[in-house]
Amino acid sequence: MASSSFFLCLCFLSLYSTIAMTAQPRKPIDVPFQNNYVPTWASDHIKYINGGNEVQLYLDKYTGTGFQSKGSYLFGHFSMRMRLVPGDSAGTVTAFYLSSQNSEHDEIDFEFLGNRSGQPYILQTNVFTGGKGDREQRIYLWFDPSKGYHYYSILWNLYQIVFFVDDVPIRVFKNSKDLGVRFPFNQPMKIYSSLWNADDWATRGGLEKTNWANAPFIAAYQSFHIDGCEASTEAKFCATQGKRWWDQKEFQDLDGLQYRRLYWVRQKFTIYNYCSDRSRYPAVPPECHRDRDF
Ligand SMILES: *[C@@H]1O[C@H](CO)[C@@H](O)[C@H](O)[C@H]1NC(C)=O
């Protein structure tokens, strides 16, 4: 009895130290929607629950809807808890992204492509720098994202952009300025989310259409805290730039455990990666060389 509880205790300690040694972004604080966000369009298709601690976006055949942060940010950790459209979500797209508002814009995207009941969602990510995108990656998730809430977050500092699903890094975009690739550093971004009909491309390349008999389609959100350096839209830097937690050494690169998790995702769940698409890019895009895989 005594020895087994001692053993349990050791397990707990080693698990704890693994967690403590890993540079995980800070867990967001739960604050209500209205603290940081406003509707962008079709505000009558947004439903507030529990004082705005939970928000639901509705898509019907008339319109989808979306919301955006009040503030603009230069660097930080941006997260949302989301539960995607359940059941037959084919044709629908739910997005969570950061974007600057100018013509040569920077953008960091999560896009969830719905599917027929029982068929898997696709998570597509993309990074635009100075107006140039075309850097799609697509994965399946290791869980059903419509069954419960999961954290989706973006860590953005001067060294890297990391996409996290819960605590698992699924994509890294390193600063490759030295290789001639623009990196978002001087254009504040707002955080956006939206739900809309995209049945011309989303599911099996547009073959599966939205079944409006199942409308309204509902995506739910929680946790509206924003951990970023707030800046005016025209600002080129923030007063506290370089001094916040996400700027510190342990967030300038992934650690060993995080790289192992990233490779696990790449090996097990990747559907598409522009870095390995030689018919589209006969020469490997420069920033892909920063990924140890390519
Ligand atoms: C939908 O399901 C089909 C069949 O399993 C799959 O090929 C496709 O990748 C899935 N996701 C989307 C968004 O099309």
The ligand as an SDF file (V2000), in Angstrom:
LIG
                    3D

 14 14  0  0  0  0  0  0  0  0999 V2000
  -14.7350   14.9140  -45.4000 C   0  0  0  0  0  0  0  0  0  0  0  0
  -14.8090   13.5130  -45.4800 O   0  0  0  0  0  0  0  0  0  0  0  0
  -14.1870   12.9440  -46.6220 C   0  0  0  0  0  0  0  0  0  0  0  0
  -14.4560   11.4480  -46.6010 C   0  0  0  0  0  0  0  0  0  0  0  0
  -14.0050   10.8880  -45.4020 O   0  0  0  0  0  0  0  0  0  0  0  0
  -12.7090   13.2740  -46.6080 C   0  0  0  0  0  0  0  0  0  0  0  0
  -12.1010   12.8070  -47.7990 O   0  0  0  0  0  0  0  0  0  0  0  0
  -12.5120   14.7940  -46.4870 C   0  0  0  0  0  0  0  0  0  0  0  0
  -11.1210   15.0570  -46.3370 O   0  0  0  0  0  0  0  0  0  0  0  0
  -13.2650   15.2960  -45.2740 C   0  0  0  0  0  0  0  0  0  0  0  0
  -13.1370   16.7190  -44.9850 N   0  0  0  0  0  0  0  0  0  0  0  0
  -13.4280   17.7320  -45.8060 C   0  0  0  0  0  0  0  0  0  0  0  0
  -13.4190   19.0790  -45.2130 C   0  0  0  0  0  0  0  0  0  0  0  0
  -13.6680   17.6070  -46.9770 O   0  0  0  0  0  0  0  0  0  0  0  0
  1  2  1  0
  1 10  1  0
  2  3  1  0
  3  4  1  0
  3  6  1  0
  4  5  1  0
  6  7  1  0
  6  8  1  0
  8  9  1  0
  8 10  1  0
 10 11  1  0
 11 12  1  0
 12 13  1  0
 12 14  2  0
M  END
$$$$
